[in-house]
Amino acid sequence: MQTAAAALQNVVSPLKRREPPPKAERQQARETHSTANGSQPTVTAADVDELFNTLGELYGSKFASQWGVFDETGAWLAELQPLALGQLGIGLRRVRQQIQDAARAGTEAWPPTPLAFAAMCQPKPEDLGL
């Protein structure tokens, strides 16, 4: 799959690489979160930056080679922006569990797609104590 993605990248004109905003801007964005329904902060670009750092630590070079060091295309933000900020923690717990399960089974865990990660962030009854 990595080869097919590389081939597609060569066919499609490469996107102009944008640099991530300075850390101060990301921190300011975190402090001025928008809110969903006026109560829970929603995911911002700064949150996706932090998510990329965390996923990069969990998956190592596999994540960076697949997705880069920041959300260049905006695909991750597009999928995660409607979520409440707290839902990212649910997704990260599930990712960690998948990595641990793969290690126990002697297999490799691969980074999720933005859509798959957004699905992992959806609460289940057990997450709500039901």
Summary of the structure (lengths in Angstrom):
residues: 130
radius of gyration: 15.9
end to end distance: 38.9
largest distance: 49.2
contacts: 311
relative contact order: 0.12
helix: 59%
strand: 5%
